[in-house]
Amino acid sequence: MSRFPTWEAAGNGLPYATPTLERLPTELLILVLLEIPDLASLKSIVLSSPIFHQAYLTVRQKALYRIVKNHWGLLLGDAMAATRSRGLQFAHHKQEAIAMLDTWRRKEEISDLALSSSIPIDEPSNLEETFNLIHLHKVFHFFLKQYETKVPRPPWISNDQWENSILPIKLSHTEKHRFLRALCRLQIYANIFGEYEHTTVEKVKYNGWKNSPKSGLAFDEEAYRLFFGTVPPWEFQEVGCLWAFLTTLFDDIYKEISTGLYELVEKHATREDWTRELFEELPEDVQPPWWKGVDKLGNVEKIWGFSNSLASMGPEFVFRILHGMPLIQRDMVMLNGDDELLSSFPNMNLTEDNMVPLIYPADRHAVHNYEQLWSTLPYIEQPNLGWKQLHVLPDTPGQSFEEAIDVQCARKSVWLWGYAIFDDERLTAWKAPLVEFRLGEEPEFAV
């Protein structure tokens, strides 16, 4: 039996003449297990001894829940919604999706009223949900580390300064909170309003929730109000920032796919005429899943236009692409990529009139003294300097919040450098000329 290391006397590294941890009574072992803050440490201890393993089995769900709660903190409710919304595509599960979103937006109200529910709102109801939350945190933590080293350069900062003096960025607690919150919302969006994942060209299924004799605008407005209309407008922009970042992660995969397809044709094509480049002319057992216009070598460059749609499939999907084997990556890209703008986030074509008024609980911001209200909120609930400079219109004293802001002003060019994610202090240190980006302006900088 492997032994857990003996405790050491403070300061001199000498062992105490006391029992090892595994000699403790089971009740104390359980207390020790319940204090372990992360999965790696828990796994290490549990696998170190049959005694620990037996104690762990008696409190497995409780111990794992504590780790999940430690991982997600105040965002546990959002993470729960990101996992529970799986499979609730709006076209085929509209009522279930509406019910889930309604519970999600009212979670604080329900908790305050102590309303009973067969399924806990802000905690996993079983081990499967617990493991889903642990996996989701692993996925999101991967993207967080990627963001710290690969976030695109703001246009007013020189490439040399960005690469050598600023990267890698160590995100603050508040920035991490905004980042993880945005990924949760993007995953919920992808699960409900995004497309089904396609695994074959023979069985293609679409989340065509807009397909109706009625006006498409009515459906867009309904979808927006159900989800994005219930969160403060700066949190929608946070989601846009993370979506834009995900679109930057595919170039290396595209290069490998392109090279692989050329090698495939060179190796297997037997004809020398114009049909040589057609993928359908390849032997069936090596044919790539050709569709979306990428049916021959001459059209391979189209895959570079797929990034918007692939990122709109959600963080979990992107994570699997990035960690897949080359053939799996190729098939996932070619089966799910699309270069049409309507296939990408946000797939809701709305005017400002369709985006207001805000819906509960976001409507608490719809007051005249909104800046005073913000000052009373925790920092993680306030808009950052980037959002305020771009969206709060100048010379609007006395107006209500909804009258004083530019709700739209959502565009990839500012999402890319994370204007709604970073703290005020960081944007100030970077000398961000934020007002120059107001009202859709795209300033040019000599750097």
N, C-alpha and C positions, 0 to 999 in steps of 0.2 A: 504493500500500500504506500502510495506516495504521501509524503508528509508536507503540511503547510509550514512555511518557515517560522521559526520561533521569533517572538518579539525581541527587540534589541533595546538595551538600556540607552536612554537618551544621552547623547554626547560622546559615549566611548565605544559604541558598536558591540558591546559585550552582551551575550544572551542573558535574559532573566532566567532564573531557576523556576519558571512557571510553565504550565501546560501549553502545548501548542493549541491553536484555535480549534482544531478538530476534536480535542478532548473536552471541549466545553459542552454543557448540556444542550440538548436539541433546541430548547427554547431560546437560548442565547445565540446559537448558530443562526436561527431564523432571524433574530434581531439584526445580526451582522449582515445577513443577505439582503435584508430590506433597506439597509443603508447604502448599498452599492449604487453609485450614480450612473454607470454606463454599462452597456451590454458586454463589451469586451472584457471588463474586469469581472463581471458576474460569470461569464462563461469560463474564464480562467480558473476562478475559485471552484465553481461547481464541478468542473472536470478534474480537479486536482485530487479528489478523494470521493469514494463511495458514500462516506458519511455526509459530506457536503451535498452530494447529489440527492441523497434521500431527504435531507432537510429542505432542499430547494423544491422538490416535487410537492411538498405540502403547502408551499406558498408561491408556486410558480406564477400564477396570474397576478397576484398582488405585487410580487417583486418586479415583474415585467411592466406592470402598470405604472409603478413608481418611476421606472426608467423612462417610459413614454412621457409621463408628466414632466419629468426633468428635462427631456429633450425639447418638448414643445411649449411648455409654460403657458402663457396667455393665448397662444395660437392653437391650443389643442382642439378647440371647437372648429376652427378652420381646417385643421388637418383631418378631423373626423369627417367633415363635409367632403373633403377632397377624396377620401377613400369610399365613403358611402354613396357618392354620386357616380361611381363606376357603373357602366351599363345602363344609365338613365338617359340615353339619347332622346332629345326632345321630340323627335318625330314619332317615336313609337312608345315612349313612356312619359308622356307629357304630364299627366296627373301626378305620377310618382315623383317626377322631377320638381314640380311646383310644390308639392308637400315637403320634400326634402329642403328646398330653398327657403320655404316659409319657416320651417323649424330652425334652420341655420340662422336666418336674420333675426329671429325672435328669441335666440337662445338665452340672452341675458334676462329678458322679460320672463321667460318660462322658469328660469332658475330662481329669480327673485320671488315669483309667485309660488314656488315650490310645487309646480304642476306635475302630477305623476305621469310617467310614461313607461311603457313596457321596454323601450330601448333608451338607455341613458343618452343624453344629448351631448355631453362634453366629456365622455369617457368611453373606452371600448367596452362592448357588451360581452365579448368572448375572446378567446385566444387568437382566433383568426384575425379579428380586427386589430388586436394588439400587435401581431406580427406585421400586418399591413402598415401600421403606423411606424413601426421600427424601420421597415423597408423604405417607406416614404421619406423618413428623416435621412436615411443613408443617401438616397437619390438627391435630395435637396442640399445636403451638406456637400456633396460632390460639386454641384453647380455653384455653391457659395465659394468654395476654394478656387474654382475656375474663374469666377467673377473677379476675385481679388488679384488675379494675375493676367486676365485677358479682357477686362472691360475696355471697350473701344475708347480711343483718345478723343477728348473734346477738341473741337476744331481750332480753338484759340491757343492751345498748348502745342509746342513743337514736339515732333516725334522724339528727338533726342532727350528733351526734358522729361517726357512721359515715360520713356523706356528706362532711363538711367537715374531719374531723381524721384519719380512718383510710384511706379510699379515696383514691387507688389503693394497693393493697398491692404491695410489691416482695417477691416470694417469695424465700426463701433457697435456697441450693443443695440443702439437704435437703428442703425443701418442694417444690421443683421435681421432685426425684427421686420423692418419694411421689406427686405429681400424675401424672407421666408413667407411673410403674409402674401406678397405678390405671387410667389410660386404656388401657394395654396389656391389662390383665386384663379390663376391661369389653369391649374389642373381641373378645378371645378368647371370652368368655362369649356375646356376641351372635352370633358366627360359628357356634358349636357348639350352644348351647342356646336361642338366640333364634329368632325367626320368619324365614321367607323374606321377602324384599322382594317385594311385589306391585306389578306395573306395569299390570295390567288386571283387571277383575272377571270376565273370561271364563276366565282360566287362573290359578286360585288354588291354591297349594300350601302345605301346613302342615308345620311341623317337629314333628309330633305324637309326639315320643319317649316321651310318657307313656301313649299309647294302647296298652293291653295288658289281657288278662284278669287279669293279676296285679295286686297292690296298687299303687296309684299311689305310695304312700309308699316302696315298695322302689325305684322308679325315681328318685324324688327323692333318696333317700339315695345311690344309686349315682352319680348325676350330681354331687352335692355332693362326695362323697369323691374322685371323679376329678379335680376341679378345685380348688374352694375348700378342701377338706380337706387339700390338699398345701401350702398357704401358711399362715403364721402368722395367727391370727384377726384381728389388727389390720390386716393387709393386705386382708382381706375387707371390713372397715369402711371402708378407704380407697376401695375400689371403690364402696361405697354412697354415699360423699360425692360422688364424681364423677358417678355416675348421678343423684343428687338435683340436682346443679347443672345438668346437661343438661336436666332437666325444667323449668327456669325460663326457657328461652330461646325459647319458642314463642309467647308471648302476642301479640307484634306481628304474627306471621304469621296467627294465628287471627283477629285483628281485620280484617286485609286480606282473608282468605278470606271472612269473614262479609259484609263490605261488598260484595265482588265477587259473591257469590251473590245478594244482594238486588238488585244492579244487573242481574244476568243475568236474573232472573225479570221484573223491571220492563221490561226491554228486549224480551224474546222471548216472554213468556207471552201467549197470545191469548185465553184463556178468563177469565171473570170469576167462575166458581163456586168451590167449595171445592177443586177440583183444580188451581187456578192455582198453588199453592205446590209441587206435586209436580214433582220434577226430571225424572221420566220423561215429563212432558208437554211438556218443552222440545224444540226441534229437536235431532235426534241429533248434529249437528255441534257443538253447544255444550253438550251435557249434561255435567255433572260426573260423576265415577265414584261414584254414590250407592250406599252400602251401610253396614253397621254401624249401621243405624238412622238415619243422616243422609240421609234420602231426600226431605226437603222443608224449606222455610224454617223451619217451626216446630220443627225438630229441630237446627238449626244450632248451638245453644248446646252440644250434646253434644261438639263438637270440643274444648272447653276441658277435657274429661276425658281427652283422648288423650295428654297429656304423658308419663305414666309409661310407656306402651307404646312411644311414639316414641323416648324416650331409651333404652329397652331394646333398640332396634335397633342401637345402637352408635354410637360417635363419628363414624365415617366417614359413616354414614347421616345423622346429625344435621348434619354439616358440609355435605353436599350439599343438604339442605333449606334451611339458612340462606343458602346461596349460589345457590339456584335462582331462576329467573324466577317471577313470581307464579303463572302457571298450573301450572308444574311443582310449586311448593310446595303448591298446593291439591290436586293429584292425589296427591302423595306422602303428604300428611296424611290425605286421605280414604280412600286405599287401604290404608294401613298402621296407622292409628290404631285404638285399641280402648280402651274405658273399663272393661273387666273387669280386676280386680286380678290374676287369674291370668296375664294377658298381660304383666305388668311384672316388673322385676327385684326381688328374686330369685325366679324362678318355681319355687321349691322349698319346699314346705310341710313344714318339719322341726321336730322338737323337739330339745332339747339332747342327748338320748340318741343321736340320729341323727348328730350333728355331731362326736362324739368316739368313739374316740380319734383324734388327729391322724395324718395319713399322712405318710410320708417325702416330702420332707425336713423338713416342719414339725414332725415328732415329736421333733426334737432339743430343742425347748422343753419337752417333757413330762417335766420333772424337778422335784425338790423345791426346789433352789436356783436357781430360774429368774431371780430378780432378780440374783443374782451372775453368771449366764450372760449376761444382757443387758448387764451392765457391761463384759463383754469383747468385745462385738460392735461393729462400726462403727456410727456413729450412724444411718445410713440403714437398718440392720437392726433397730434397737430400736423398741419401741412408744413413741409419744409420751405426754406427760402426759395428754392428753385421753382416750386409750384406757385408760391405767392407772387413772385416776380413775373411769371409768365401768364398767370391766369386772373389775378385780381386787377381789374381795370383801373387806370389812373383817374383821379378826380371823381370818385364815386361816394363822397360822404353822404350819409343818411339813407343810402339805398339798402335794400335787403341783400342778403348773401347771393341769392339767385340772380338779382339784377346787376350785381357788382362784379360778377366773374364771367370769364370766357370759358364756357363749359367744354366746348369742342377743342380747338387748338391741340389736337392729338396727332402727332406725326412721328414717323420713325426717326427722322434726323435728330431730334432732341431726345427721344427715347434711348437711342443707341448709347449715349454717354451718361445715362442714368440720372437725369436732372431731378427726378422726383425721389430718388433713393438716398442721395448723399446728404449728410448733415450740413447745417448752415455754416458751421466753422470750416468744414472742408471746402465748400463752394467759395467761401470768402478767401481762404488761403490760396485757392486756385485762381483768384481774381476773375471769377466767372462773370462775363458781361451779360447777365441774364435778361435785362430789359431789351437788349437788341434782338432777342428771339421772340418777343411778344407779338401777338396777333399774326402768327404764321410767318414772321420774317425769317429769312435765311441769310444772315450776314456772312460776308467773306472776310477771312483773316489772313494776313501775311505772316506766316510763321516759318 
